Amino acid sequence: MKIVLTPDWFIGKDLPIYFISLVVLIIISVLAIRSYKLNKKNKGLLNLGIGFGLIALATLAGVFTKLVLYYDIGPAQAIGQAIITSQIFSSVDVFYYLGFFFHNLLFLIGLYIIYRVPKKRLNLGDYVLTLYLLALSALLSVNEGFFYLFNLTSLILLTLIIKHYYKIYKENKFANTKLLLIVFSILALSNFIYIFSQLEILYVLANIIEILSYVILLFLIIRILKHGEKKKPYEHNIRYADNNPRKKRRN
Amino acid sequence: MNIISDMLTIIRGKREGIKPTHLMYKANLSHNQMKLYLNELIKKNLIEKTISKKDNRITITKSGRDFLLQYTRMKEFEKTFGL
């Protein structure tokens, strides 16, 4: 059985992509949660932090699984050997199913939380149903024949997220929101290409496009962080009626 | 929160400190409002008051600068995500 869609010549080369994504996702999650600590009234910040945090965890699960699969290292060997001895599965199968299932599930829940951020709260039943469907999608896509289900579900969630941020961008015309829109659009494009990733070249292309989205996300984070260091030109008379930035923003 | 950040921004703009009356005008606050906010900011160690024979001046502390930095980043983050 082919355990991953990674072409042989690309094995190991995709790991740096995962690492970079992981770092970027952790930074944005921490930034959102720290912002929430400053303004606890804004639960959206917390939800964003949790959403990106779950995607970071998903990426971590992906890195760990691929490390085990590619290099058959450490505890995986011991656990795998024990399982082989008891003739249940091969070590590779166990890590493949568990690792990628958690990767898929956490990624989808993370995206769903980001999608839900601006929306009103649902009742418990709706959340349970959604979680069940996401888990089903994550579980089925671990099988070789249905691998595309995960990317298809991600693509649908990303399309909904893009629609939301496009609406926000139309209202605020803010460069950072535009960048965010680009990030999610590129990520959606990579997921679209992943659907056809049984073709080796498309798998590699999707990987490259995915890393591009995380690089732009990193650029966006740097812009946000740098903004805090800028001194505003109006800071000497900030609350004057004729020079009030809030008043200007309304125009 | 917005008023506090605006006050801190004004104070940060004056390296040698700002007189309370100037701050009151620049922040467009009433005397009572400003007194209330100043006490809060001093209590939280975000600003400090230097009393001399010549005049009283308010300066921003390191915690105040850090707070302002975090606050500005938070606002930028909120604006980016439309929150």
Chai-1 contact restraints between the chains, C-beta under 6 A:
chainA,res_idxA,chainB,res_idxB,connection_type,confidence,min_distance_angstrom,max_distance_angstrom,comment,restraint_id
A,S35,B,M74,contact,1.0,0.0,6.0,A-B,restraint_1
A,S35,B,F77,contact,1.0,0.0,6.0,A-B,restraint_2
A,L38,B,Q70,contact,1.0,0.0,6.0,A-B,restraint_3
A,L38,B,M74,contact,1.0,0.0,6.0,A-B,restraint_4
A,N42,B,L83,contact,1.0,0.0,6.0,A-B,restraint_5
A,G44,B,L83,contact,1.0,0.0,6.0,A-B,restraint_6
A,I168,B,G82,contact,1.0,0.0,6.0,A-B,restraint_7
A,F174,B,K79,contact,1.0,0.0,6.0,A-B,restraint_8
A,N176,B,T80,contact,1.0,0.0,6.0,A-B,restraint_9
A,T177,B,T80,contact,1.0,0.0,6.0,A-B,restraint_10
A,L180,B,T80,contact,1.0,0.0,6.0,A-B,restraint_11
A,I224,B,R73,contact,1.0,0.0,6.0,A-B,restraint_12
A,I224,B,E76,contact,1.0,0.0,6.0,A-B,restraint_13
A,I224,B,F77,contact,1.0,0.0,6.0,A-B,restraint_14
A,H227,B,E76,contact,1.0,0.0,6.0,A-B,restraint_15
A,G228,B,L69,contact,1.0,0.0,6.0,A-B,restraint_16
A,G228,B,T72,contact,1.0,0.0,6.0,A-B,restraint_17
A,G228,B,R73,contact,1.0,0.0,6.0,A-B,restraint_18
A,E235,B,T9,contact,1.0,0.0,6.0,A-B,restraint_19
A,E235,B,G13,contact,1.0,0.0,6.0,A-B,restraint_20
A,H236,B,G13,contact,1.0,0.0,6.0,A-B,restraint_21
A,N237,B,K26,contact,1.0,0.0,6.0,A-B,restraint_22
A,I238,B,D6,contact,1.0,0.0,6.0,A-B,restraint_23
A,I238,B,T9,contact,1.0,0.0,6.0,A-B,restraint_24
A,I238,B,I10,contact,1.0,0.0,6.0,A-B,restraint_25
A,R239,B,D6,contact,1.0,0.0,6.0,A-B,restraint_26
A,R239,B,A27,contact,1.0,0.0,6.0,A-B,restraint_27
A,R239,B,N28,contact,1.0,0.0,6.0,A-B,restraint_28
